[in-house]
Amino acid sequence: MRSTRFACLVRSAVVVALVPLSLVSCGGNTNIARADQCRQQIVLSLAPGVGRTDREMDRLADDTEVQLEYLRTTSPTLFVYALSARGRDPGCHGALSRLRQDSHVRFAEPDGRRTVQRLSE
């Protein structure tokens, strides 16, 4: 009887100790308004001598903390990607800046020619 009470007490103590931990882990989930998210089609050119391999693009995405989804090639050295990044970055200014600073990138720009522009009323 005594061991049953002790086991029940230990289980209760463990549950009480874990509840705050589970609540803290849920607290980091913040919703970001769609307008404040980084999602943009870009044109990317790599530096001379850098090939567009899966390994190189994974390294570039990891180092610059962005996601790059290959869409198409427009010339042997010019590629179109869908760019996205975590956190608040409307217009992808921070993500583009990080890409441009990487030594393997010749240039990275929004793909203005293929993006629908909002008409002013």
C-alpha positions as CSV (number, residue, x, y, z in Angstrom):
1,M,0.0,0.0,0.0
2,R,2.8,2.4,0.9
3,S,4.6,1.7,-2.4
4,T,1.5,2.4,-4.4
5,R,1.1,5.8,-2.7
6,F,4.7,6.5,-3.3
7,A,4.4,5.6,-7.0
8,C,1.4,7.8,-7.4
9,L,3.2,10.7,-5.7
10,V,6.2,10.3,-8.0
11,R,3.9,10.2,-11.1
12,S,2.2,13.4,-10.0
13,A,5.5,15.1,-9.4
14,V,6.7,14.2,-12.8
15,V,3.5,15.5,-14.5
16,V,3.7,18.7,-12.5
17,A,7.3,19.2,-13.5
18,L,6.6,18.6,-17.3
19,V,3.5,20.8,-17.7
20,P,5.5,24.1,-17.6
21,L,8.0,22.7,-20.1
22,S,5.3,21.8,-22.6
23,L,3.7,25.2,-22.2
24,V,7.0,27.0,-22.9
25,S,7.6,25.0,-26.0
26,C,4.2,26.2,-27.4
27,G,4.9,29.8,-26.6
28,G,7.5,30.3,-29.4
29,N,5.0,29.8,-32.2
30,T,4.2,33.3,-33.5
31,N,2.0,33.9,-36.4
32,I,3.3,36.4,-38.9
33,A,0.9,38.3,-41.2
34,R,1.2,37.1,-44.8
35,A,2.2,40.6,-45.9
36,D,5.2,40.5,-43.5
37,Q,6.5,37.1,-44.7
38,C,9.3,36.8,-47.2
39,R,8.0,35.1,-50.3
40,Q,9.3,36.3,-53.7
41,Q,10.4,35.2,-57.1
42,I,14.0,36.1,-57.7
43,V,16.7,36.0,-60.5
44,L,20.0,34.6,-59.2
45,S,23.4,34.4,-60.9
46,L,26.3,32.5,-59.3
47,A,29.9,33.7,-59.2
48,P,32.2,32.5,-62.0
49,G,33.3,29.0,-61.3
50,V,30.4,28.1,-59.0
51,G,28.1,25.4,-60.4
52,R,24.4,25.2,-59.6
53,T,24.6,21.8,-57.9
54,D,22.2,20.6,-55.2
55,R,25.1,20.6,-52.7
56,E,26.0,24.2,-53.5
57,M,22.5,25.4,-53.4
58,D,21.8,23.6,-50.1
59,R,25.0,25.2,-48.7
60,L,23.9,28.7,-49.9
61,A,20.5,28.3,-48.4
62,D,21.9,27.1,-45.1
63,D,24.5,29.9,-44.9
64,T,22.1,32.7,-45.7
65,E,19.1,31.3,-43.7
66,V,16.8,31.2,-46.7
67,Q,14.8,28.6,-48.7
68,L,15.4,28.5,-52.4
69,E,13.1,26.6,-54.7
70,Y,14.4,26.2,-58.2
71,L,11.9,27.2,-60.9
72,R,13.8,27.4,-64.2
73,T,16.9,28.4,-66.0
74,T,16.7,31.5,-68.3
75,S,20.3,31.3,-69.6
76,P,23.5,29.3,-68.8
77,T,24.3,31.6,-65.8
78,L,20.8,33.0,-64.8
79,F,18.3,31.1,-62.7
80,V,14.8,31.8,-61.4
81,Y,14.1,30.8,-57.8
82,A,11.2,31.1,-55.4
83,L,12.8,32.7,-52.3
84,S,11.4,32.5,-48.8
85,A,12.7,33.0,-45.3
86,R,11.5,32.6,-41.7
87,G,10.5,35.6,-39.6
88,R,9.2,39.0,-40.5
89,D,10.9,40.3,-43.7
90,P,8.4,42.1,-46.0
91,G,9.8,42.4,-49.5
92,C,12.6,39.9,-48.6
93,H,15.0,42.8,-48.1
94,G,17.0,40.9,-45.4
95,A,17.0,37.6,-47.3
96,L,18.2,39.3,-50.5
97,S,20.9,41.2,-48.6
98,R,22.2,38.0,-47.0
99,L,22.3,36.3,-50.5
100,R,24.1,39.2,-52.1
101,Q,26.8,39.1,-49.4
102,D,27.6,35.5,-50.1
103,S,30.8,35.1,-52.1
104,H,29.3,32.4,-54.3
105,V,26.5,34.8,-55.6
106,R,27.2,37.2,-58.5
107,F,23.8,38.9,-58.0
108,A,20.3,38.2,-56.6
109,E,17.4,40.5,-57.6
110,P,13.6,40.4,-57.4
111,D,12.3,39.0,-60.7
112,G,10.4,42.2,-61.6
113,R,9.8,41.2,-65.3
114,R,7.9,38.0,-64.3
115,T,6.1,39.3,-61.2
116,V,2.7,40.9,-61.6
117,Q,2.8,44.5,-60.5
118,R,-0.1,46.1,-58.7
119,L,-1.8,48.8,-60.8
120,S,-2.2,52.1,-59.0
121,E,-5.8,53.2,-58.9
